Amino acid sequence: MCSCKGNFFAAYQFCKSRNMDLVSIETEAENDRIQQYLIEKGLPSPYSIQFWTSATNTLQGGKWMWLATGKEVKYFNWGFGEPLFVPNFENCIVVRLGKEHGVTWHDLNCLLPGYAICEYPLSCTCSLSKVY
């Protein structure tokens, strides 16, 4: 996790510069691991900060895709009232940690500030990833 704040593109570059990718959350189990990680980091009050994922809908005609993997997003954990989907405005997904609902997803303008959660594949034949 980066302690510096930046937009989606800066977060993407931050992870790439460390030979990692912005996180792709493909299952509920992965979402739960992110939640546990953020809780362990002792984050401040709910929804006060947001973290970029590699999800964007700017690549495939409005379809949500993981920029890090090129795969379509199939698992979602939208927060209440999400996605707002304001065309050409909220084209990236952030995660926020709340007290009652844990980690939820929100579509957001890619140019707004947020923090990066980077991941790299473990060196094994399994599909697990380590999150930083």
DSSP file (Angstrom, degrees, kcal/mol; ACC not computed):
  #  RESIDUE AA STRUCTURE BP1 BP2  ACC     N-H-->O    O-->H-N    N-H-->O    O-->H-N    TCO  KAPPA ALPHA  PHI   PSI    X-CA   Y-CA   Z-CA
    1    1 A M              0   0    0      0, 0.0     2,-0.4     0, 0.0   116,-0.2   0.000 360.0 360.0 360.0 133.4    0.0    0.0    0.0
    2    2 A C        -     0   0    0    114,-2.2   114,-0.2     1,-0.1    13,-0.0  -0.719 360.0-155.0 -89.6 134.9    1.4    3.4   -1.0
    3    3 A S  S    S+     0   0    0     -2,-0.4     2,-0.3   112,-0.1    -1,-0.1   0.462  73.3  88.7 -86.9  -0.3    1.2    6.2    1.6
    4    4 A C  S    S-     0   0    0    112,-0.1   112,-0.5     7,-0.0     2,-0.3  -0.777  75.0-133.0 -98.6 145.1    1.2    8.8   -1.2
    5    5 A K        +     0   0    0     -2,-0.3     2,-0.3   110,-0.1   110,-0.2  -0.748  38.6 140.7 -98.8 140.3   -2.0   10.0   -2.7
    6    6 A G  B     -A  114   0A   0    108,-2.9   108,-2.1    -2,-0.3   106,-0.0  -0.966  48.5 -81.7-162.3 175.4   -2.6   10.2   -6.5
    7    7 A N     >  -     0   0    0     -2,-0.3     4,-2.6   106,-0.2     5,-0.2  -0.178  56.6 -87.9 -77.5 179.2   -5.1    9.7   -9.2
    8    8 A F  H  > S+     0   0    0    102,-2.6     4,-2.5   104,-0.3     5,-0.1   0.889 127.9  48.9 -54.8 -44.4   -5.7    6.3  -10.9
    9    9 A F  H  > S+     0   0    0    101,-0.4     4,-2.3     2,-0.2    -1,-0.2   0.878 111.4  48.4 -69.4 -38.6   -3.0    6.7  -13.4
   10   10 A A  H  > S+     0   0    0      2,-0.2     4,-2.6     1,-0.2    -1,-0.2   0.893 112.2  50.1 -66.2 -39.9   -0.4    7.8  -10.9
   11   11 A A  H  X S+     0   0    0     -4,-2.6     4,-2.2     2,-0.2    -2,-0.2   0.914 110.1  50.4 -64.0 -42.7   -1.4    4.8   -8.7
   12   12 A Y  H  X S+     0   0    0     -4,-2.5     4,-2.4    -5,-0.2    -2,-0.2   0.933 113.2  45.5 -59.6 -47.1   -1.0    2.5  -11.7
   13   13 A Q  H  X S+     0   0    0     -4,-2.3     4,-2.6     2,-0.2    -2,-0.2   0.874 108.3  57.4 -65.6 -38.0    2.4    3.9  -12.5
   14   14 A F  H  < S+     0   0    0     -4,-2.6     4,-0.5     2,-0.2    -1,-0.2   0.943 111.1  42.4 -56.8 -49.1    3.5    3.6   -8.8
   15   15 A C  H ><>S+     0   0    0     -4,-2.2     5,-2.3     1,-0.2     3,-1.5   0.931 113.5  51.6 -64.9 -45.5    2.7   -0.1   -8.8
   16   16 A K  H ><5S+     0   0    0     -4,-2.4     3,-2.1     1,-0.3    -1,-0.2   0.871 102.2  60.3 -59.2 -37.9    4.3   -0.7  -12.2
   17   17 A S  T 3<5S+     0   0    0     -4,-2.6    -1,-0.3     1,-0.3    -2,-0.2   0.657 107.5  46.9 -66.6 -13.3    7.5    1.1  -11.1
   18   18 A R  T < 5S-     0   0    0     -3,-1.5    -1,-0.3    -4,-0.5    -2,-0.2   0.084 122.9-105.6-111.3  19.5    7.8   -1.6   -8.4
   19   19 A N  T < 5S+     0   0    0     -3,-2.1     2,-0.2     1,-0.2    -3,-0.2   0.848  88.8 105.5  57.3  37.7    7.1   -4.5  -10.8
   20   20 A M      < -     0   0    0     -5,-2.3     2,-0.3    -6,-0.1    -1,-0.2  -0.742  62.2-126.1-130.7-179.6    3.6   -4.9   -9.4
   21   21 A D  E     -B  119   0B   0     98,-2.5    98,-2.7    -2,-0.2     3,-0.1  -0.916  32.1 -94.2-126.6 154.7    0.1   -4.1  -10.5
   22   22 A L  E     -B  118   0B   0     -2,-0.3    96,-0.2    96,-0.2    32,-0.1  -0.443  66.7 -84.6 -59.0 145.5   -2.8   -2.2   -9.0
   23   23 A V        -     0   0    0     94,-2.5    31,-2.7    29,-0.4     2,-0.5  -0.219  37.3-158.9 -62.4 140.9   -4.9   -4.8   -7.2
   24   24 A S        -     0   0    0     29,-0.2     2,-0.8    30,-0.1    -1,-0.1  -0.993   6.0-157.6-116.3 122.7   -7.6   -6.8   -9.1
   25   25 A I        +     0   0    0     -2,-0.5    50,-0.2     1,-0.1    28,-0.0  -0.841  23.5 162.8-106.6  98.2  -10.2   -8.3   -6.8
   26   26 A E        +     0   0    0     -2,-0.8     2,-0.3    48,-0.1    -1,-0.1   0.558  57.5  30.9 -97.9  -9.4  -11.7  -11.2   -8.6
   27   27 A T  S  > S-     0   0    0      1,-0.1     4,-2.0    48,-0.1     5,-0.1  -0.938  77.8-111.2-143.4 164.7  -13.4  -13.1   -5.8
   28   28 A E  H  > S+     0   0    0     -2,-0.3     4,-2.5     1,-0.2     5,-0.2   0.873 118.6  57.5 -62.5 -36.7  -15.2  -12.6   -2.5
   29   29 A A  H  > S+     0   0    0      1,-0.2     4,-2.0     2,-0.2    -1,-0.2   0.901 106.8  47.7 -61.8 -41.0  -12.3  -14.3   -0.8
   30   30 A E  H  > S+     0   0    0      2,-0.2     4,-2.3     1,-0.2    -1,-0.2   0.903 110.2  52.1 -65.8 -40.5   -9.9  -11.7   -2.3
   31   31 A N  H  X S+     0   0    0     -4,-2.0     4,-2.3     1,-0.2    -2,-0.2   0.906 109.4  50.3 -60.4 -41.5  -12.2   -8.9   -1.2
   32   32 A D  H  X S+     0   0    0     -4,-2.5     4,-2.6     2,-0.2    -1,-0.2   0.876 108.3  52.2 -64.5 -38.2  -12.1  -10.3    2.3
   33   33 A R  H  X S+     0   0    0     -4,-2.0     4,-2.4     2,-0.2    -2,-0.2   0.901 109.5  49.2 -64.9 -40.3   -8.3  -10.5    2.3
   34   34 A I  H  X S+     0   0    0     -4,-2.3     4,-2.6     2,-0.2     5,-0.2   0.927 110.9  50.9 -62.3 -44.5   -8.2   -6.8    1.3
   35   35 A Q  H  X S+     0   0    0     -4,-2.3     4,-2.3     1,-0.2    -2,-0.2   0.936 111.1  47.2 -58.7 -48.0  -10.6   -6.0    4.1
   36   36 A Q  H  X S+     0   0    0     -4,-2.6     4,-2.5     1,-0.2    -1,-0.2   0.902 111.5  51.9 -61.6 -41.2   -8.5   -7.8    6.6
   37   37 A Y  H  X S+     0   0    0     -4,-2.4     4,-1.4     1,-0.2    -1,-0.2   0.927 110.8  46.7 -60.7 -46.7   -5.3   -6.1    5.3
   38   38 A L  H  <>S+     0   0    0     -4,-2.6     5,-1.0     1,-0.2     4,-0.3   0.876 111.9  50.8 -66.5 -37.3   -6.8   -2.6    5.7
   39   39 A I  H ><5S+     0   0    0     -4,-2.3     3,-1.7     1,-0.2    -1,-0.2   0.924 108.2  52.5 -64.0 -44.0   -8.2   -3.4    9.2
   40   40 A E  H 3<5S+     0   0    0     -4,-2.5    -1,-0.2     1,-0.3    -2,-0.2   0.805 102.2  59.9 -62.1 -29.1   -4.7   -4.6   10.2
   41   41 A K  T 3<5S-     0   0    0     -4,-1.4    -1,-0.3    -5,-0.2    -2,-0.2   0.566 109.9-126.4 -76.3  -7.8   -3.2   -1.3    9.0
   42   42 A G  T < 5 -     0   0    0     -3,-1.7    -3,-0.2    -4,-0.3    -2,-0.1   0.954  33.6-163.0  64.7  53.2   -5.5    0.5   11.4
   43   43 A L      < -     0   0    0     -5,-1.0    -1,-0.1     1,-0.1    -5,-0.0  -0.260  17.6-107.5 -68.2 154.7   -7.1    2.9    9.0
   44   44 A P        -     0   0    0      0, 0.0     4,-0.2     0, 0.0     5,-0.1   0.124  67.6 -29.3 -68.5-168.1   -8.9    6.0   10.2
   45   45 A S  S >  S-     0   0    0      1,-0.1     3,-1.7     2,-0.1     4,-0.3   0.069  86.4 -75.9 -48.3 152.0  -12.7    6.5   10.3
   46   46 A P  T 3  S+     0   0    0      0, 0.0    52,-0.2     0, 0.0    -1,-0.1  -0.122 111.5   3.7 -54.0 143.2  -14.9    4.7    7.7
   47   47 A Y  T 3  S+     0   0    0     50,-1.6    51,-0.1     2,-0.2    -2,-0.1   0.541  91.6 118.2  60.8  11.4  -14.9    6.1    4.1
   48   48 A S  S <  S+     0   0    0     -3,-1.7     2,-0.3    49,-0.3    -1,-0.1   0.756  78.9  28.6 -78.8 -20.6  -12.3    8.7    4.9
   49   49 A I        -     0   0    0     -4,-0.3    48,-0.5    48,-0.2     2,-0.3  -0.964  69.5-154.3-136.9 156.5   -9.9    7.3    2.4
   50   50 A Q        -     0   0    0     -2,-0.3    65,-2.4    46,-0.1     2,-0.4  -0.933   5.0-147.7-131.9 153.5  -10.2    5.3   -0.8
   51   51 A F  E     -De  95 115C   0     44,-2.2    44,-2.6    -2,-0.3    65,-0.2  -0.975  19.4-123.5-126.6 131.2   -7.9    2.9   -2.6
   52   52 A W  E     -De  94 116C   0     63,-3.1    65,-0.8    -2,-0.4   -29,-0.4  -0.451  20.4-165.3 -71.7 140.6   -7.6    2.4   -6.3
   53   53 A T  E     -     0   0C   0     40,-2.2   -29,-0.2     2,-0.2    40,-0.2  -0.618  36.8-107.8-104.9 177.0   -8.2   -1.0   -7.9
   54   54 A S  E    S+     0   0C   0    -31,-2.7    13,-3.3    -2,-0.2     2,-0.3   0.316  80.3 121.3 -88.6  10.9   -7.1   -1.7  -11.5
   55   55 A A  E     + F   0  66C   0     38,-0.3    38,-1.7   -32,-0.3     2,-0.3  -0.577  30.4 155.9 -80.6 132.9  -10.8   -1.7  -12.6
   56   56 A T  E     -DF  92  65C   0      9,-2.4     9,-2.7    -2,-0.3    36,-0.2  -0.984  37.4-152.4-148.4 153.2  -11.8    0.7  -15.3
   57   57 A N  E   >S+     0   0C   0     34,-1.8     5,-1.1    -2,-0.3    35,-0.1   0.062  77.5  91.0-113.5  24.5  -14.6    0.9  -17.9
   58   58 A T  E   5S+     0   0C   0     33,-0.4     3,-0.3     3,-0.1    -1,-0.1   0.535  79.3  58.7 -92.8  -7.4  -12.8    3.0  -20.4
   59   59 A L  E   5S+     0   0C   0      4,-0.3    -1,-0.1    -3,-0.2     2,-0.1   0.856 107.8  33.1 -93.7 -38.3  -11.2    0.1  -22.4
   60   60 A Q  E > 5S- F   0  63C   0      3,-0.6     3,-1.1     5,-0.0    -1,-0.2  -0.393 119.6 -78.9-123.2  53.6  -14.1   -2.0  -23.7
   61   61 A G  T 3 5S-     0   0    0     -3,-0.3    -3,-0.1     1,-0.3     3,-0.1   0.881 102.0 -36.4  58.0  44.6  -17.0    0.3  -24.4
   62   62 A G  T 3 <S+     0   0    0     -5,-1.1     2,-0.3     1,-0.3    -1,-0.3   0.378 103.6 131.6  92.5  -4.6  -18.3    0.7  -20.9
   63   63 A K  E <   -F   60   0C   0     -3,-1.1    -3,-0.6    -6,-0.1     2,-0.4  -0.654  63.9-114.9 -80.7 134.9  -17.5   -2.8  -19.7
   64   64 A W  E     +     0   0C   0     -2,-0.3     9,-2.6     9,-0.2     2,-0.3  -0.580  44.2 175.6 -72.7 125.8  -15.7   -3.1  -16.4
   65   65 A M  E     -FG  56  72C   0     -9,-2.7    -9,-2.4    -2,-0.4     2,-0.8  -0.943  36.3-118.3-130.1 149.6  -12.2   -4.6  -17.0
   66   66 A W  E >>  -F   55   0C   0      5,-3.4     4,-3.2    -2,-0.3     3,-0.5  -0.817  20.7-160.1 -85.4 112.8   -9.2   -5.2  -14.8
   67   67 A L  T 34 S+     0   0    0    -13,-3.3    -1,-0.2    -2,-0.8   -12,-0.1   0.862  89.0  57.2 -60.7 -36.1   -6.4   -3.1  -16.4
   68   68 A A  T 34 S+     0   0    0      1,-0.2    -1,-0.2   -14,-0.1   -44,-0.1   0.824 124.7  18.1 -66.3 -32.8   -3.8   -5.3  -14.6
   69   69 A T  T <4 S-     0   0    0     -3,-0.5    -2,-0.2     2,-0.2    -1,-0.2   0.608  92.4-126.5-115.6 -17.2   -5.0   -8.6  -16.2
   70   70 A G     <  +     0   0    0     -4,-3.2     2,-0.2     1,-0.3    -3,-0.1   0.512  66.7 133.0  78.6   4.2   -7.1   -7.6  -19.2
   71   71 A K        -     0   0    0     -5,-0.4    -5,-3.4     1,-0.1    -1,-0.3  -0.569  63.2-106.5 -89.3 151.8  -10.0   -9.7  -17.8
   72   72 A E  B     -G   65   0C   0     -7,-0.2     2,-0.5    -2,-0.2    -7,-0.3  -0.512  37.0-110.9 -70.9 142.1  -13.6   -8.6  -17.5
   73   73 A V        +     0   0    0     -9,-2.6    -9,-0.2    -2,-0.2    -1,-0.1  -0.653  46.5 163.0 -74.9 121.2  -14.7   -7.9  -14.0
   74   74 A K        +     0   0    0     -2,-0.5     2,-0.5     1,-0.2    -1,-0.2   0.690  58.1  61.0-111.7 -29.8  -17.2  -10.6  -13.0
   75   75 A Y        +     0   0    0    -50,-0.2     2,-0.3   -49,-0.1    -1,-0.2  -0.873  65.4 179.0-100.2 132.0  -17.3  -10.3   -9.2
   76   76 A F        -     0   0    0     -2,-0.5   -48,-0.0    -3,-0.1   -50,-0.0  -0.949  23.2-172.9-128.4 151.3  -18.5   -6.9   -7.8
   77   77 A N        -     0   0    0     -2,-0.3    28,-2.7   -46,-0.0    -2,-0.0  -0.437  25.2-175.6-136.7  61.3  -19.0   -5.7   -4.3
   78   78 A W  B     -h  105   0C   0     26,-0.2    28,-0.2     4,-0.1     3,-0.1  -0.244  21.2-125.2 -62.6 142.8  -20.7   -2.4   -4.8
   79   79 A G    >   -     0   0    0     26,-2.8     3,-2.1     1,-0.2    -1,-0.1  -0.290  53.5 -59.8 -74.2 170.7  -21.5   -0.1   -1.9
   80   80 A F  T 3  S+     0   0    0      1,-0.3    -1,-0.2    -2,-0.1    24,-0.0  -0.304 127.0  10.1 -56.7 129.9  -25.0    1.2   -1.4
   81   81 A G  T 3  S+     0   0    0      1,-0.3    -1,-0.3    -3,-0.1    -2,-0.0   0.499 104.3 168.7  79.1   4.4  -26.3    3.2   -4.4
   82   82 A E    <   +     0   0    0     -3,-2.1    -1,-0.3    23,-0.1     2,-0.1  -0.707  40.2  42.6-103.4 156.6  -23.3    2.2   -6.5
   83   83 A P        +     0   0    0      0, 0.0    -1,-0.1     0, 0.0    -2,-0.1   0.576  55.8 179.2 -78.2 147.6  -22.4    2.2   -9.3
   84   84 A L        -     0   0    0     23,-0.2    -2,-0.1    -2,-0.1    24,-0.0   0.816  21.6-163.1 -75.7 -31.5  -23.5    5.7  -10.0
   85   85 A F        -     0   0    0      1,-0.2     6,-0.1     5,-0.1    23,-0.0   0.942  11.4-175.4  41.3  76.2  -22.1    5.4  -13.5
   86   86 A V    >>  -     0   0    0      4,-0.1     4,-2.2     1,-0.0     3,-1.9  -0.880  35.2-116.3 -92.6 105.4  -21.8    8.9  -14.7
   87   87 A P  T 34 S+     0   0    0      0, 0.0     4,-0.1     0, 0.0    -1,-0.0  -0.090  91.4   2.7 -51.1 137.4  -20.7    8.4  -18.3
   88   88 A N  T 34 S+     0   0    0      1,-0.1     3,-0.1     2,-0.1   -30,-0.0   0.690 130.0  63.9  59.8  22.1  -17.3    9.8  -19.1
   89   89 A F  T <4 S+     0   0    0     -3,-1.9     2,-0.8     1,-0.1    21,-0.4   0.569  97.2  39.6-136.1 -49.4  -16.8   10.8  -15.5
   90   90 A E     <  +     0   0    0     -4,-2.2    19,-0.3    19,-0.2    -5,-0.1  -0.763  67.3 140.1-110.7  85.6  -16.8    7.9  -13.0
   91   91 A N        +     0   0    0     -2,-0.8   -34,-1.8    17,-0.5   -33,-0.4   0.247  50.3  64.1-115.1  10.5  -14.8    5.3  -14.9
   92   92 A C  E    S-DI  56 108C   0     16,-1.9    16,-2.9   -36,-0.2     2,-0.5  -0.923  70.9-127.1-132.9 159.2  -12.6    3.7  -12.2
   93   93 A I  E     - I   0 107C   0    -38,-1.7   -40,-2.2    -2,-0.3   -38,-0.3  -0.918  22.0-177.3-113.2 130.6  -13.3    1.6   -9.1
   94   94 A V  E     -DI  52 106C   0     12,-2.6    12,-2.2    -2,-0.5     2,-0.4  -0.824  18.7-135.1-112.8 159.3  -12.0    2.4   -5.6
   95   95 A V  E     -DI  51 105C   0    -44,-2.6   -44,-2.2    -2,-0.3     2,-0.3  -0.919  18.8-171.0-111.5 144.9  -12.5    0.4   -2.4
   96   96 A R  E     - I   0 104C   0      8,-2.3     8,-2.4    -2,-0.4     2,-0.6  -0.976  19.4-130.7-131.8 146.7  -13.5    1.9    0.9
   97   97 A L  E     - I   0 103C   0    -48,-0.5   -50,-1.6    -2,-0.3     2,-0.3  -0.877  27.9-177.4-102.1 120.6  -13.6    0.4    4.3
   98   98 A G  E  >  - I   0 102C   0      4,-2.2     4,-0.9    -2,-0.6   -53,-0.0  -0.784  32.7-123.9-113.7 159.9  -16.8    0.9    6.3
   99   99 A K  T  4 S+     0   0    0     -2,-0.3    -1,-0.1     2,-0.1     4,-0.1   0.907 106.5  30.3 -67.7 -43.0  -17.7   -0.2    9.8
  100  100 A E  T  4 S+     0   0    0      1,-0.1    -1,-0.1     2,-0.1    -3,-0.0   0.849 130.7  28.8 -89.9 -35.9  -20.9   -2.0    9.0
  101  101 A H  T  4 S-     0   0    0      1,-0.3    -2,-0.1     3,-0.0    -1,-0.1   0.332  89.9-145.2-112.7   6.9  -20.3   -3.4    5.5
  102  102 A G  E  <  + I   0  98C   0     -4,-0.9    -4,-2.2     2,-0.0     2,-0.5  -0.339  66.0   4.5  66.5-145.2  -16.6   -3.8    5.3
  103  103 A V  E    S+ I   0  97C   0     -6,-0.2     2,-0.3   -72,-0.1    -6,-0.2  -0.628  74.5 175.5 -78.2 122.4  -14.8   -3.2    2.0
  104  104 A T  E     - I   0  96C   0     -8,-2.4    -8,-2.3    -2,-0.5     2,-0.3  -0.898  24.8-120.7-125.4 158.9  -17.3   -1.9   -0.6
  105  105 A W  E     -hI  78  95C   0    -28,-2.7   -26,-2.8    -2,-0.3     2,-0.3  -0.714  24.2-176.3-103.1 148.6  -16.7   -0.7   -4.2
  106  106 A H  E     - I   0  94C   0    -12,-2.2   -12,-2.6    -2,-0.3     2,-0.3  -0.995  25.2-127.7-143.6 132.8  -17.4    2.7   -5.6
  107  107 A D  E     + I   0  93C   0     -2,-0.3     2,-0.3   -14,-0.2   -14,-0.2  -0.638  40.8 173.7 -79.3 143.7  -17.1    4.1   -9.2
  108  108 A L  E     - I   0  92C   0    -16,-2.9   -16,-1.9    -2,-0.3   -17,-0.5  -0.971  41.5 -84.8-149.5 154.8  -15.1    7.3   -9.2
  109  109 A N    >   -     0   0    0     -2,-0.3     3,-1.7   -19,-0.3   -19,-0.2  -0.503  39.2-135.7 -61.7 127.3  -13.6    9.9  -11.5
  110  110 A C  T 3  S+     0   0    0    -21,-0.4  -102,-2.6     1,-0.3  -101,-0.4   0.658  99.9  60.7 -63.5 -16.8  -10.2    8.5  -12.3
  111  111 A L  T 3  S+     0   0    0   -104,-0.2    -1,-0.3  -103,-0.1  -104,-0.1   0.524  82.4  98.9 -91.8  -5.7   -8.5   11.9  -11.8
  112  112 A L  S <  S-     0   0    0     -3,-1.7  -104,-0.3     1,-0.1     2,-0.2  -0.407  83.7 -94.1 -77.6 159.2   -9.5   12.2   -8.1
  113  113 A P        +     0   0    0      0, 0.0     2,-0.3     0, 0.0  -106,-0.2  -0.455  56.6 140.5 -78.8 146.8   -7.0   11.4   -5.4
  114  114 A G  B     -A    6   0A   0   -108,-2.1  -108,-2.9    -2,-0.2     2,-0.3  -0.941  45.4 -95.3-163.8 178.3   -6.7    8.0   -3.8
  115  115 A Y  E     -e   51   0C   0    -65,-2.4   -63,-3.1    -2,-0.3     2,-0.4  -0.722  33.6-118.6-106.3 156.9   -4.1    5.5   -2.5
  116  116 A A  E     -e   52   0C   0   -112,-0.5  -114,-2.2    -2,-0.3     2,-0.5  -0.765  14.8-165.7 -96.3 137.8   -2.6    2.5   -4.4
  117  117 A I        -     0   0    0    -65,-0.8   -94,-2.5    -2,-0.4     2,-0.3  -0.983  21.5-166.1-114.7 115.5   -2.9   -1.1   -3.3
  118  118 A C  E     -B   22   0B   0     -2,-0.5    14,-2.9   -96,-0.2     2,-0.3  -0.685   7.5-172.8-101.9 154.0   -0.3   -3.0   -5.3
  119  119 A E  E     -BC  21 131B   0    -98,-2.7   -98,-2.5    -2,-0.3    12,-0.2  -0.982   8.6-166.8-141.5 154.8   -0.1   -6.8   -5.8
  120  120 A Y  E     - C   0 130B   0     10,-1.5    10,-2.0    -2,-0.3     2,-0.1  -0.988  33.9-101.2-137.6 149.9    2.3   -9.2   -7.3
  121  121 A P  E     - C   0 129B   0      0, 0.0     8,-0.2     0, 0.0     2,-0.1  -0.423  35.3-120.0 -69.4 141.2    1.9  -12.9   -8.1
  122  122 A L        -     0   0    0      6,-1.2     2,-2.0    -2,-0.1     6,-0.0  -0.478  32.0-106.6 -71.1 152.2    3.4  -15.4   -5.7
  123  123 A S  S    S+     0   0    0     -2,-0.1     2,-0.3     2,-0.1    -1,-0.1  -0.544  86.1  92.4 -85.7  78.2    6.0  -17.7   -7.3
  124  124 A C  S    S-     0   0    0     -2,-2.0    -2,-0.0     2,-0.3     0, 0.0  -0.922  87.0-104.6-152.5 174.7    3.8  -20.8   -7.3
  125  125 A T  S    S+     0   0    0     -2,-0.3     2,-0.1     2,-0.0    -2,-0.1   0.441  91.3  94.0 -87.6   1.9    1.5  -22.5   -9.7
  126  126 A C  S    S-     0   0    0      1,-0.1    -2,-0.3     2,-0.0    -4,-0.1  -0.273  83.2-118.2 -85.6 177.8   -1.5  -21.4   -7.7
  127  127 A S        +     0   0    0     -2,-0.1     2,-0.1    -6,-0.1    -1,-0.1   0.111  69.0 123.4-105.9  22.1   -3.6  -18.3   -8.3
  128  128 A L        -     0   0    0     -6,-0.0    -6,-1.2    -7,-0.0     2,-0.3  -0.457  42.1-159.8 -80.9 156.1   -3.0  -16.5   -5.0
  129  129 A S  E     -C  121   0B   0     -8,-0.2     2,-0.4    -2,-0.1    -2,-0.1  -0.943  15.0-128.8-131.5 155.1   -1.5  -13.1   -4.8
  130  130 A K  E     -C  120   0B   0    -10,-2.0   -10,-1.5    -2,-0.3     2,-0.4  -0.887  24.5-146.5-102.8 137.0    0.3  -11.1   -2.1
  131  131 A V  E      C  119   0B   0     -2,-0.4   -12,-0.2   -12,-0.2   -14,-0.0  -0.860 360.0 360.0-108.3 136.9   -1.1   -7.6   -1.4
  132  132 A Y              0   0    0    -14,-2.9   -13,-0.2    -2,-0.4    -1,-0.1   0.311 360.0 360.0-123.4 360.0    1.0   -4.7   -0.3
